[in-house]
């Protein structure tokens, strides 16, 4: 079938099964095994990474059609083109090779690219060891703190990974400044010692206005305390000349090629703050986990391929079922920033309205991605997930083991809550069950009926669950690479370019023009009435 014929077949199939309960599919005793997939770890341990998508309304026919759609969209060919370094970012004429940062580069790739990646990683390791050992120190001695100044991909990735890997921290404390709101800089700097603080300025162009504004503020803070800021600054940038103007020498400038997109960059120099916090060895394990997922994505057949399966389940829910949002629910407090990280990864990548050829998309693009860690979310927005009028597909993440053996009972409760939520979303509670519950409490008549209706759970709310041994650097690498490749597959199936982000440009351009209009007496007559009203209200 053609790709459009496959889309139509999927829509027809969905219309025929939409009224079927998910729970009824488990009449087949082999359901869970057939609609799950595993990726074994490579360290010889019996554990594996498990993707369970059996609590969805997909059946054998629906899954087969989704695989047909992936083939019709030429997912495998597009994947191979990405790994081969072809310019699949067509609107910018660039290759997409963040995968180079986390494994042995393909010898078929240009030697200049592979040499740059290998040399940069080697320099990062050398620098991290010098900082962590105290061989490279501040004017006040060994660095106790590191501030990473960036925004978007230069912030969300390292923030998320640093929090996730807290049990592995044995280096300087990591802090992050991203928002141009001066409150964040002020709150971060309070209590830090400029003489023992290392500053990383992460901006590929070294011109990002929010980042450079914050960098100037931190520089002033250091120099105001009599510290030579340039001597304690590092640039993560490809603009070595601009970094030099700040007094940052070449040996403390870590660049990366234009084939590394910002939201895919935590694996390289943008991850320097992570490496400083956990050390080169654990950072290496983080890369190794991602490299394993890369190999799996390249080698596994589509119907057993974790990124492909996760992507096509997402397509089923977003484009076929019409569910507009997706909740990411990690049952791990240390993954508290994962939903925000995935918001950027998914929504900046696939939040597009035109196809590769510039024509309007014939269907909706990526869903709204949001979420919070469990169990906190259970006492906040799960009410809507369970009983609201909108169906919200959920993605649960849970580890078999925590990092606190003395608090093992906490982790048992965490796992129990995670599994209970996915079961409750699928199973629900019928009106008959709710009536029986109220009758057991002694209610009768109209009051029984009224109270029972408030306790009905529709059920048939789909979810997938990802389970892994423990949140180690290796496992975190697997998780992030899984989601990266998932976004790629969804983009290919939708026919869009997942690797540009023109949608961020217009607001930035207008902000540059609006800033001078905040001066008292500025001529804002060219602006619309609403903007003039707000300017007048907010002028100093």
C-alpha positions in Angstrom: 0.0 0.0 0.0 1.0 3.6 -0.5 1.6 5.7 2.6 -1.8 7.5 2.2 -3.6 4.2 1.7 -2.0 2.9 4.9 -3.1 6.0 6.8 -6.7 5.4 5.6 -6.5 1.7 6.5 -5.4 2.6 10.0 -8.3 5.1 10.3 -10.8 2.5 9.1 -9.4 -0.1 11.5 -9.5 2.3 14.4 -13.2 3.1 13.7 -13.9 -0.6 13.9 -12.3 -1.2 17.3 -12.8 2.1 19.1 -15.6 0.8 21.2 -13.6 -2.3 22.3 -12.3 -2.4 25.9 -8.5 -2.7 26.4 -9.1 -5.1 29.2 -10.9 -7.5 26.9 -7.8 -8.0 24.8 -6.2 -9.7 27.8 -8.6 -12.6 27.2 -5.7 -13.7 25.1 -3.2 -15.1 27.6 -0.3 -14.2 25.4 -1.3 -10.6 25.1 1.4 -9.1 27.4 4.2 -11.0 25.8 3.1 -10.3 22.2 2.7 -6.5 22.9 6.0 -5.9 24.7 9.7 -5.9 23.7 12.9 -6.1 25.6 16.5 -5.0 25.1 19.0 -7.0 27.0 21.9 -5.2 28.8 25.3 -6.0 27.4 27.0 -6.6 30.8 25.9 -10.2 31.2 23.3 -9.4 33.8 19.9 -11.0 33.4 18.0 -7.7 33.5 16.8 -5.9 30.5 15.0 -2.7 29.4 11.3 -3.6 28.9 8.7 -1.7 26.9 5.2 -2.8 27.6 2.6 -1.4 25.3 -0.1 -4.1 25.9 -2.4 -1.7 27.8 -3.4 0.0 24.5 -6.2 -0.7 22.1 -3.7 -2.0 19.5 -4.2 -5.5 18.2 -2.3 -7.7 15.7 -4.0 -6.0 12.7 -3.4 -2.5 14.0 0.2 -3.2 14.8 0.8 -4.7 11.4 -0.7 -1.6 9.7 1.5 0.6 11.8 4.6 -1.4 10.7 3.3 -1.0 7.1 3.1 2.7 7.6 6.7 2.8 8.9 7.9 0.9 5.9 5.8 3.0 3.5 7.4 6.1 5.0 10.8 4.5 4.5 11.8 4.8 8.1 14.7 2.3 7.7 16.1 4.1 4.7 15.9 7.5 6.4 17.5 6.0 9.6 20.4 4.6 7.5 20.8 8.0 5.8 21.0 9.7 9.2 23.7 7.4 10.5 25.6 7.7 7.2 25.8 11.5 7.6 23.6 12.5 4.7 22.0 16.0 5.1 18.6 14.8 6.3 18.1 18.2 7.9 17.1 19.5 4.4 15.9 23.0 5.3 19.4 23.8 6.7 21.4 21.4 4.5 22.9 19.6 7.5 23.7 16.1 8.6 22.3 14.9 11.9 25.0 13.1 13.8 24.5 13.5 17.5 24.9 9.7 17.6 28.6 10.2 16.8 29.1 11.7 20.2 28.4 8.5 22.1 30.0 5.7 20.2 32.9 4.7 17.9 32.2 6.9 14.9 31.5 5.1 11.6 34.8 5.0 9.6 32.7 5.8 6.5 32.0 9.3 7.9 34.2 12.2 6.9 37.5 12.0 8.8 37.4 15.7 9.8 34.1 15.0 11.7 35.2 11.9 13.5 38.6 13.5 14.4 36.8 16.5 15.9 34.4 14.4 18.0 37.2 12.1 19.3 39.5 15.0 20.1 36.8 17.0 21.8 35.8 14.1 24.0 39.5 13.5 24.9 39.9 17.2 25.8 36.7 17.1 27.9 38.0 14.1 29.9 41.4 15.8 30.5 39.8 19.0 31.6 37.2 17.3 33.9 40.0 15.3 35.6 42.0 18.4 36.1 39.0 20.2 37.7 38.0 17.3 39.8 41.5 16.7 41.1 42.2 20.3 41.8 45.0 20.5 39.2 43.0 23.3 37.6 41.6 25.5 40.3 40.2 28.9 41.1 41.9 31.7 42.8 40.5 30.4 46.1 41.5 26.8 45.6 39.8 23.7 44.1 36.4 24.4 42.5 33.5 23.7 44.8 30.8 24.8 42.4 30.2 24.9 38.6 27.6 27.2 37.0 26.3 26.2 33.6 24.9 29.2 31.7 22.8 28.2 28.7 19.2 28.0 27.4 17.1 25.4 25.5 19.3 22.4 24.6 22.3 24.0 26.3 20.4 23.9 29.6 17.6 21.3 29.7 19.8 18.3 28.9 22.5 18.9 31.5 20.0 20.0 34.1 17.9 16.9 33.6 20.9 14.5 33.5 22.7 16.1 36.5 19.5 15.6 38.6 19.0 12.1 37.3 22.5 11.0 38.2 22.6 12.6 41.7 23.8 9.3 43.4 26.9 9.4 41.2 27.9 13.0 42.1 31.4 13.2 43.5 32.6 16.4 41.9 31.8 20.1 42.2 28.2 21.1 42.8 26.4 21.9 39.6 24.1 25.0 39.2 22.3 26.2 36.1 21.2 29.6 34.9 19.0 29.8 31.8 16.2 32.3 32.2 17.0 36.0 31.3 14.8 36.8 34.3 17.4 38.2 36.7 15.8 36.4 39.6 17.4 33.1 38.5 20.9 34.6 38.3 20.4 36.3 41.7 19.1 33.3 43.4 21.8 31.0 42.0 24.7 33.3 42.8 23.6 33.9 46.4 25.8 31.9 48.7 28.4 30.9 46.1 32.0 31.9 46.4 33.3 33.5 43.2 36.9 32.4 44.1 35.9 28.7 43.9 33.3 28.8 41.1 33.9 27.6 37.6 31.6 29.1 34.9 30.6 27.3 31.7 29.1 29.6 29.0 27.2 27.3 26.6 26.2 29.0 23.4 27.0 27.5 20.1 27.3 31.0 18.4 28.3 32.8 21.6 25.6 35.4 20.7 22.4 33.9 22.3 21.0 37.0 24.0 19.7 35.3 27.1 22.9 33.3 27.6 25.3 36.2 27.0 23.3 38.5 29.2 23.5 36.1 32.1 27.2 35.4 31.4 27.9 39.2 31.6 26.0 39.3 34.9 28.1 36.4 36.3 31.3 37.9 35.0 30.4 41.2 36.8 29.7 39.3 40.0 33.1 37.6 39.9 35.0 40.7 39.0 33.2 42.7 41.6 34.7 40.2 44.1 38.2 40.7 42.7 38.2 37.5 40.7 39.6 37.4 37.2 36.4 35.9 35.6 38.1 34.9 32.3 40.5 32.7 34.3 37.6 30.7 35.6 35.4 30.5 32.5 34.9 27.8 29.9 33.1 28.2 26.6 31.0 25.5 25.0 30.8 27.1 21.6 31.9 26.9 18.0 32.7 30.6 18.0 36.3 30.5 19.4 36.9 34.0 18.2 34.1 35.5 20.2 35.1 33.4 23.3 38.6 34.8 22.9 37.1 38.3 23.1 35.9 37.3 26.6 39.5 36.2 27.4 38.7 32.5 27.3 41.7 30.7 25.8 41.4 28.0 23.1 42.2 25.2 25.5 39.0 26.0 27.4 36.8 26.3 24.4 34.8 23.1 23.5 33.0 23.3 20.2 30.8 21.0 18.2 29.8 20.8 14.5 26.6 22.0 12.9 25.6 18.4 12.6 24.8 18.4 16.3 21.5 20.0 17.1 21.0 21.9 20.4 18.3 19.6 21.9 20.5 16.5 20.9 23.7 17.9 22.4 24.0 16.7 26.0 26.2 13.8 24.8 29.1 16.2 23.9 30.5 19.5 25.2 27.1 20.6 26.4 27.3 17.8 28.9 30.5 19.1 30.4 28.7 20.1 33.6 27.4 16.5 33.9 30.9 15.1 33.4 32.3 17.4 36.0 29.7 16.3 38.5 29.8 12.5 38.0 33.3 12.0 36.5 34.4 10.8 33.0 33.9 7.2 33.8 30.2 7.5 34.7 29.7 10.0 31.8 31.3 7.3 29.6 28.7 4.8 30.9 26.0 7.3 30.0 27.3 7.4 26.4 27.6 3.6 26.3 23.9 3.2 27.2 22.9 5.5 24.4 25.3 3.7 22.0 23.5 0.4 22.8 20.2 1.9 22.0 21.7 3.2 18.7 22.8 -0.3 17.7 19.5 -1.7 18.6 17.7 0.9 16.6 19.9 0.2 13.6 19.7 -3.6 13.8 16.4 -4.8 15.3 13.5 -5.6 13.0 10.8 -3.0 13.1 8.3 -5.0 15.0 10.8 -5.7 17.8 12.5 -2.3 17.7 11.9 -0.3 20.8 12.2 3.2 19.3 10.0 2.2 16.3 7.4 0.6 18.6 7.3 3.5 21.0 7.0 5.9 18.0 4.2 4.0 16.2 2.2 3.6 19.4 2.5 7.4 19.7 1.3 7.8 16.1 -1.6 5.5 16.8 -2.6 7.6 19.8 -1.9 11.1 18.4 -2.8 10.9 14.7 -5.2 7.9 14.5 -7.1 8.1 17.8 -6.8 11.9 17.9 -5.5 12.3 21.4 -3.9 15.7 21.6 -1.6 15.3 24.6 0.8 12.7 26.0 1.7 12.5 29.7 5.3 11.4 30.7 5.2 10.0 34.2 8.5 8.9 35.6 8.2 7.1 38.9 11.6 8.4 39.9 12.0 11.7 41.7 15.4 12.1 40.1 13.8 12.2 36.6 11.8 15.2 37.7 13.1 17.2 34.7 12.6 14.5 32.1 9.2 15.6 31.1 10.5 19.2 30.4 13.5 17.8 28.5 11.1 15.7 26.4 8.8 18.7 25.8 11.6 20.3 23.9 12.8 17.2 22.2 9.3 16.3 20.9 7.6 19.7 20.5 10.6 21.6 19.0 11.3 18.7 16.7 7.9 17.7 15.5 5.8 20.8 16.3 5.6 21.6 12.6 2.8 22.5 10.2 4.4 21.8 6.8 5.9 18.7 5.2 9.5 18.5 3.9 8.3 19.9 0.5 6.7 22.9 2.2 3.1 21.8 1.7 0.6 21.8 4.5 0.5 18.7 6.6 -2.7 16.7 5.9 -2.9 15.7 9.6 -2.0 16.8 13.1 1.7 16.9 14.0 3.2 16.0 17.4 1.2 16.0 20.6 1.5 18.3 23.6 4.0 16.6 25.9 3.8 17.2 29.7 4.2 15.4 33.0 5.5 15.2 36.5 7.1 12.5 38.6 4.9 10.0 40.5 3.6 9.8 43.1 3.3 13.6 43.3 1.2 13.8 40.2 -1.3 11.4 41.6 -2.3 14.1 44.0 -2.5 16.7 41.3 -3.5 16.1 37.7 -4.3 12.3 37.8 -7.9 13.2 38.6 -8.2 14.5 35.0 -6.4 11.5 33.5 -8.7 9.1 35.2 -12.1 10.8 35.1 -11.7 13.8 32.7 -13.5 14.0 29.4 -10.3 13.9 27.4 -8.3 10.7 27.0 -4.6 11.3 27.8 -2.2 8.5 26.9 0.4 8.0 29.6 4.0 6.8 29.6 5.2 5.4 32.8 8.9 4.8 33.7 10.0 2.7 36.7 13.2 1.1 37.9 13.3 -2.3 39.7 15.7 -1.0 42.2 16.3 2.4 43.9 19.6 3.8 45.1 18.6 3.8 48.8 18.6 0.3 50.2 17.8 1.5 53.7 14.6 2.9 52.2 13.6 -0.2 50.2 10.0 0.0 51.5 9.7 3.4 49.8 10.6 1.9 46.5 8.2 -1.0 46.9 5.4 1.5 47.4 6.6 3.5 44.4 6.5 0.4 42.1 3.1 -0.6 43.5 1.7 2.9 42.8 3.1 2.9 39.3 1.6 -0.4 38.4 -1.7 0.4 40.1 -2.1 3.6 38.1 -1.6 1.9 34.7 -4.0 -0.9 35.7 -6.6 1.6 37.0 -6.4 3.6 33.8 -7.1 0.5 31.8 -9.6 -1.3 34.0 -11.6 1.6 35.4 -14.7 1.1 37.6 -18.1 0.5 36.2 -21.4 2.0 37.4 -22.4 -1.4 38.8 -19.2 -1.7 40.8 -19.6 1.9 42.1 -23.2 1.1 43.1 -22.1 -2.0 45.0 -19.4 0.1 46.7 -21.9 2.7 47.9 -24.4 0.0 49.0 -21.7 -1.6 51.1 -21.4 1.9 52.8 -25.1 1.9 53.7 -26.4 4.2 51.0 -29.7 3.7 49.3 -32.0 5.2 46.7 -31.2 8.4 45.0 -28.3 9.2 47.2 -26.7 5.9 46.4 -27.1 6.6 42.7 -25.7 10.1 42.9 -22.7 9.1 44.9 -22.1 6.0 42.7 -21.9 8.1 39.5 -19.1 10.3 41.0 -17.1 7.1 41.6 -17.2 5.7 38.0 -13.9 5.5 36.2 -14.4 5.1 32.4 -11.3 3.0 32.0 -9.9 2.2 28.6 -7.2 5.0 29.1 -4.1 3.7 27.3 -0.6 3.6 28.7 2.8 2.2 28.0 5.3 1.4 30.7 9.1 1.3 30.5 10.9 -0.7 33.2 14.6 -1.0 33.8 16.9 -2.3 36.4 18.1 0.9 38.1 18.5 4.5 37.1 22.3 4.3 36.4 24.2 6.4 33.9 24.0 3.5 31.4 20.2 3.3 31.8 19.7 7.1 31.5 21.7 6.9 28.2 19.3 4.2 27.0 16.2 6.1 27.9 17.3 9.4 26.3 18.4 7.7 23.1 15.2 5.7 22.9 13.2 9.0 23.0 15.5 10.7 20.5 15.0 7.9 18.0 11.3 7.8 18.8 11.0 11.4 17.8 12.9 10.8 14.6 10.6 7.9 13.6 7.5 9.9 14.2 8.9 12.8 12.2 9.7 10.5 9.3 6.2 9.0 9.3 4.7 12.5 9.4 6.9 13.6 6.5 8.5 16.5 8.4 11.9 17.8 9.2 12.5 17.0 12.9 15.8 18.8 13.0 15.1 22.5 12.4 13.3 24.9 14.7 12.2 28.0 12.7 9.3 28.5 15.1 11.7 30.0 17.7 12.8 32.8 15.4 9.9 35.2 15.0 9.4 35.9 18.7 13.1 36.5 19.2 13.2 39.0 16.3 10.2 40.9 17.7 11.7 41.0 21.2 14.8 42.8 19.8 12.6 45.4 18.3 10.4 45.7 21.4 13.1 46.2 23.9 13.9 49.8 22.9 10.2 50.6 23.1 10.2 50.1 26.8 12.1 53.4 27.2 9.8 56.2 28.4 8.7 58.3 25.4 9.6 55.8 22.8 7.4 55.9 19.7 5.3 52.7 19.7 2.7 54.0 17.1 3.6 51.2 14.7 2.4 48.5 17.2 -1.1 47.1 17.6 -3.4 48.5 20.2 -2.8 45.6 22.6 1.0 45.8 22.5 0.8 49.6 22.9 -1.4 49.2 26.0 1.0 46.6 27.5 4.1 48.7 26.7 2.5 51.7 28.4 1.6 49.6 31.5 5.0 48.1 31.8 7.4 50.9 31.0 9.7 51.9 33.9 
